[in-house]
């Protein structure tokens, strides 16, 4: 807007001594001509009200930084409400369709403790919104310097988006969001990268950061391995409760699908079959496929189905002095079963503990008979039970 400049010329008169003669100036008002405009109002910052609300979501490794949110909040004035969101992943719809026009939404995702991706969104009414995307490398990881750098980037980016100083186009943000889940591990960047806006006074990303960001996008943790031990118990008709401690190996794909192989030892047990007592021992093995409700950093529900086999050895001894009773020699049996299971997992850093229930359905039962006696005892056709487990997970990637 051109400034109005007024100039006044004073009026005056000169009178000659020999005669009346006069010359009078005229009072005039002059206006400065408007200067060329760059399309932005120089007083926009003064006209724009201060940011009233900021919602921050910390995702990935940055969740483990207990002071980052407080650092971000300390950079904003008291009249700005800074709220911590509990998102556990970046929701594309939430980023592209922000809800409140008085709120800047920010998602900060850090992976491998050295790569940071920052998304900001601000609604403008209706379906319109403005966005800002930043990507940077933390050379020293999430130490004090890295935390302060992230806080400064969050502050400067939020202010720049709110004051309309910087923004990223919607297609560029969509492309960045798609790479969150679609970029293959170890793939090289095939384009010049997503254009990112840099706030004044903040550190710019190095070319090396932009070129190698694709390799860092293995952040979706496509494959995770786990090892652990468990204790299971099932009821099985005349056999009573069968206890099976053992170990397992798990394979998780994209923190949603899992395969599990388990090997267990059947704790020797006994049950009475008058006039005999039957001693059981053996081992079992299982193969399960499952679905997981969340990633390994949060409590999650696990649902599984699979098959297993119990390889047992039964041996009887006489416990009553009856002429018609006689012991049978040891007998091997093989019991194949299907199973369904559900469990809750609680994370303990890279490890976890879990408690679950499951149901075994043997394809055939085992019958125990005593020669000379009527009737028989059998294993159960449905074997409900439960389990406790302790495991530890890791990613098969050299860091």
C-alpha positions in Angstrom: 0.0 0.0 0.0 1.5 3.3 -1.0 2.0 5.7 1.8 0.2 9.0 1.7 2.7 11.8 1.8 1.5 15.4 2.2 3.6 18.5 1.4 2.5 21.9 2.1 3.9 25.1 0.4 3.7 28.1 2.7 2.0 31.2 1.3 3.8 34.5 1.4 3.7 38.0 0.0 6.4 40.5 -1.1 5.3 44.1 -1.0 7.4 46.8 -2.8 8.3 50.0 -1.2 7.4 52.2 -4.1 4.2 50.7 -5.0 1.8 47.9 -4.2 3.0 44.8 -5.8 2.5 41.4 -4.5 3.3 37.8 -5.4 1.6 35.1 -3.4 2.4 31.4 -3.2 -0.4 28.9 -3.4 -0.8 26.2 -0.8 -0.8 22.8 -2.5 -1.1 19.2 -1.3 1.0 16.5 -3.2 0.6 12.7 -3.1 3.4 10.2 -3.7 2.9 7.9 -6.5 2.5 4.2 -5.5 5.6 2.0 -5.7 5.5 -1.4 -7.5 4.0 -4.2 -5.2 5.5 -7.6 -4.7 2.0 -9.0 -3.9 2.6 -9.0 -0.1 1.6 -6.4 2.3 4.7 -5.0 4.2 2.4 -4.6 7.3 1.0 -8.2 7.0 2.8 -9.3 10.1 1.3 -6.5 12.1 -2.2 -7.1 10.8 -2.1 -10.9 11.3 -3.2 -11.9 14.8 -0.7 -14.0 16.8 -0.9 -17.8 16.6 -3.5 -19.0 19.1 -3.1 -22.7 19.1 -0.5 -25.3 18.0 -1.0 -29.1 18.1 2.1 -31.2 18.1 2.4 -34.9 17.4 5.8 -36.7 18.1 6.2 -39.9 16.1 8.9 -42.5 15.8 12.2 -42.3 17.8 11.4 -38.7 18.9 8.7 -40.1 21.2 11.5 -41.2 23.5 12.7 -37.6 24.0 11.0 -36.5 27.2 11.8 -32.8 26.9 11.3 -32.0 23.2 7.7 -31.0 23.6 8.6 -28.7 26.5 11.3 -27.1 24.4 8.8 -26.4 21.7 6.3 -25.0 24.1 8.9 -22.7 25.7 9.5 -21.0 22.4 6.0 -19.7 22.0 4.4 -16.8 23.9 2.0 -17.6 26.8 -1.1 -16.7 24.7 -0.3 -19.6 22.3 -1.8 -22.8 23.5 0.6 -25.7 22.7 -1.1 -29.1 22.9 0.6 -32.5 22.6 -1.3 -35.0 20.4 -1.0 -38.8 21.0 -0.8 -39.9 17.3 1.2 -43.0 16.8 1.6 -42.6 13.0 1.2 -39.9 10.4 -2.4 -40.0 9.1 -2.5 -38.6 5.5 -6.1 -37.5 5.8 -5.3 -35.6 9.0 -2.4 -33.8 7.4 -4.3 -32.9 4.1 -7.5 -32.0 5.8 -6.7 -30.0 9.0 -9.8 -29.2 11.1 -9.4 -25.9 12.9 -8.6 -22.6 11.1 -7.1 -21.1 14.3 -4.6 -24.0 14.8 -1.3 -25.0 13.2 -1.0 -28.8 13.2 2.6 -30.2 13.2 3.8 -33.8 13.0 7.5 -34.5 13.8 8.8 -37.9 12.8 12.4 -39.0 13.6 13.8 -42.4 12.4 17.1 -44.0 13.1 17.6 -41.1 15.5 19.2 -39.0 12.7 16.5 -38.3 10.2 13.6 -35.8 10.9 10.6 -35.1 8.8 8.3 -32.3 9.8 4.8 -31.7 8.4 2.7 -28.6 9.1 -0.9 -27.9 8.1 -3.3 -25.0 8.5 -7.0 -24.9 7.5 -8.2 -21.8 5.6 -11.9 -22.6 5.5 -13.8 -25.1 3.4 -11.5 -27.6 1.7 -8.6 -25.1 1.4 -5.5 -25.5 3.5 -1.8 -24.5 3.4 1.1 -26.8 4.1 4.8 -26.8 5.0 7.1 -29.8 4.7 10.7 -29.9 6.2 13.2 -32.7 6.1 16.5 -32.5 7.9 19.4 -34.6 9.3 20.5 -34.6 12.9 24.2 -35.2 12.8 24.4 -36.0 16.5 21.0 -37.7 16.8 18.5 -36.8 19.5 21.0 -35.3 21.9 20.5 -31.9 23.4 21.7 -30.1 20.3 19.4 -32.2 18.1 16.4 -31.6 20.4 17.0 -27.8 20.3 17.4 -27.9 16.5 14.0 -29.7 16.1 12.3 -27.3 18.5 13.7 -24.3 16.6 12.6 -25.8 13.3 9.1 -26.5 14.7 8.8 -22.9 16.0 10.1 -21.1 12.9 8.1 -23.3 10.6 4.8 -22.8 12.5 5.3 -19.0 12.5 6.2 -19.0 8.8 3.1 -20.9 7.9 0.8 -18.9 10.1 2.2 -15.5 8.8 2.1 -16.8 5.1 5.8 -16.4 4.7 6.4 -20.0 3.5 4.4 -22.9 2.3 4.8 -26.2 0.3 2.5 -27.1 -2.5 -0.1 -29.8 -1.9 1.3 -32.2 -4.5 4.7 -32.0 -2.9 3.2 -32.8 0.5 1.2 -35.7 -1.0 4.3 -37.1 -2.5 6.2 -36.9 0.8 3.3 -38.7 2.6 3.2 -41.4 0.0 6.9 -42.1 0.5 6.3 -42.7 4.2 4.9 -46.1 3.3 5.8 -46.8 -0.3 9.6 -46.1 -0.4 11.4 -49.5 -0.5 14.3 -50.0 1.9 17.6 -49.0 0.5 16.2 -47.5 -2.8 17.9 -44.5 -4.2 16.0 -41.3 -4.8 14.8 -41.2 -8.4 14.0 -37.5 -8.5 15.5 -34.3 -7.3 13.4 -34.7 -4.2 10.4 -32.9 -2.7 10.9 -29.1 -2.7 11.1 -28.0 0.9 10.7 -24.5 2.3 13.3 -23.3 4.6 12.5 -20.8 7.3 14.7 -17.7 7.6 17.5 -18.2 10.1 17.2 -21.9 10.3 19.8 -24.5 9.1 19.2 -25.8 5.6 19.4 -29.5 4.7 22.6 -30.6 3.1 22.6 -32.2 -0.4 23.7 -35.4 1.2 20.6 -35.4 3.4 18.3 -35.0 0.4 20.1 -37.6 -1.7 20.2 -40.3 1.1 16.8 -39.6 2.6 15.3 -42.4 0.5 17.6 -44.9 2.2 16.5 -43.6 5.6 12.9 -44.3 4.8 13.2 -47.8 6.0 11.6 -46.1 9.0 8.4 -48.1 8.4 10.4 -51.1 9.9 9.3 -53.5 7.1 10.8 -56.5 8.9 11.4 -57.2 12.5 12.6 -60.4 14.2 11.9 -61.6 17.7 13.1 -64.3 20.1 11.6 -65.3 23.4 10.4 -68.0 25.8 6.9 -68.9 26.9 5.0 -71.0 29.4 1.6 -72.5 28.2 -0.9 -74.6 30.0 -3.9 -76.5 28.6 -6.6 -78.7 30.0 -7.0 -82.0 28.2 -9.8 -84.2 29.6 -8.6 -87.2 31.6 -5.0 -86.1 31.1 -5.6 -83.0 33.3 -3.5 -79.9 32.8 -0.6 -80.1 30.4 2.3 -77.6 31.0 4.6 -76.8 28.1 7.5 -74.3 28.5 9.5 -73.5 25.4 10.9 -71.0 23.0 9.7 -69.2 19.9 11.0 -67.2 16.9 8.8 -64.5 15.3 8.9 -62.6 12.0 6.9 -59.4 11.8 6.2 -57.6 8.5 5.4 -53.8 8.6 4.4 -54.2 12.3 1.1 -55.7 11.2 1.6 -59.3 10.1 3.5 -62.0 11.9 4.7 -65.6 11.6 5.7 -67.6 14.6 7.5 -70.9 15.1 7.5 -72.4 18.6 9.0 -75.6 20.1 8.0 -76.7 23.6 8.7 -79.4 26.1 5.8 -81.3 27.8 6.5 -81.3 31.5 6.0 -85.0 32.7 2.6 -85.5 34.3 0.5 -88.3 35.7 -3.1 -89.2 35.9 -4.9 -92.1 37.5 -6.7 -94.8 35.4 -7.5 -97.4 38.1 -5.9 -99.8 38.7 -3.1 -98.1 36.8 -1.4 -94.7 36.7 -0.4 -93.2 33.3 2.8 -91.2 33.0 2.9 -88.7 30.1 6.0 -86.9 28.6 6.8 -85.5 25.2 7.3 -82.3 23.2 5.3 -80.1 20.8 5.8 -77.7 17.9 3.6 -75.0 16.4 3.4 -72.7 13.4 1.2 -69.6 13.6 0.2 -66.7 11.4 -1.1 -63.5 13.0 -2.3 -59.9 12.8 -1.0 -57.1 15.1 -3.0 -54.1 16.0 -0.1 -51.7 16.4 3.7 -51.4 16.2 6.1 -52.7 18.8 6.4 -49.5 20.7 2.8 -49.5 22.1 0.6 -52.0 23.8 -1.0 -54.1 21.1 -3.4 -56.9 20.4 -2.2 -60.0 18.7 -4.6 -62.5 17.0 -3.2 -65.7 15.6 -4.3 -69.0 14.0 -2.2 -72.0 13.2 -1.4 -75.7 13.5 0.6 -77.8 15.9 1.6 -81.3 16.8 2.1 -83.0 20.2 4.5 -85.9 20.2 3.8 -87.8 23.4 4.9 -90.9 25.2 2.5 -92.7 27.6 3.6 -95.3 30.1 1.4 -97.1 32.7 2.2 -98.6 36.1 0.0 -100.7 38.4 -1.2 -98.9 41.6 -3.7 -101.5 42.7 -3.3 -105.3 43.5 -5.9 -106.7 41.1 -5.3 -110.0 39.3 -7.0 -108.8 36.2 -4.9 -105.6 35.9 -1.8 -105.5 34.0 0.4 -102.6 32.8 0.8 -101.8 29.1 4.1 -101.1 27.6 5.1 -97.5 26.7 3.3 -96.2 23.8 4.1 -93.3 21.4 1.3 -91.1 20.1 1.1 -88.2 17.7 -1.7 -85.6 18.2 -2.1 -83.0 15.4 -4.3 -79.9 16.3 -5.4 -76.6 15.0 -5.5 -73.5 17.2 -6.7 -70.0 17.6 -5.1 -67.5 20.0 -5.3 -63.9 21.2 -2.8 -62.0 23.4 -1.9 -58.5 24.6 1.7 -57.4 24.4 3.3 -54.7 26.6 6.6 -53.1 25.4 9.7 -52.9 27.5 12.0 -51.0 25.3 13.1 -53.5 22.6 11.6 -56.3 24.6 8.0 -57.2 25.5 5.9 -59.3 27.8 2.5 -60.8 26.7 -0.4 -62.7 28.2 -2.8 -64.6 26.1 -5.5 -67.3 25.8 -5.8 -70.0 23.1 -7.9 -72.9 22.1 -6.5 -76.2 20.6 -8.7 -78.5 18.6 -7.1 -81.9 18.1 -7.9 -83.6 14.9 -8.2 -86.8 16.9 -8.2 -87.7 20.5 -6.1 -90.3 22.4 -7.9 -93.1 24.2 -6.6 -94.9 27.3 -8.0 -98.4 28.1 -7.1 -100.9 30.9 -7.3 -104.6 29.9 -10.0 -106.3 31.7 -11.8 -103.1 32.6 -14.8 -101.6 31.0 -14.8 -98.1 29.8 -12.0 -95.9 28.7 -10.5 -92.4 29.3 -9.7 -90.0 26.5 -8.0 -86.7 25.9 -10.3 -83.7 25.3 -11.6 -82.7 21.9 -11.3 -79.0 22.9 -8.2 -77.9 24.9 -8.6 -74.3 26.2 -5.6 -72.7 27.8 -3.4 -69.7 28.3 0.2 -68.5 28.1 2.8 -66.0 29.4 5.8 -65.0 27.3 8.8 -62.8 27.3 10.5 -61.8 24.1 12.9 -59.3 22.6 12.8 -57.9 19.1 15.4 -56.4 16.7 15.7 -55.3 13.1 18.0 -57.3 10.8 19.8 -54.2 9.6 23.3 -53.1 10.4 23.2 -49.6 11.9 
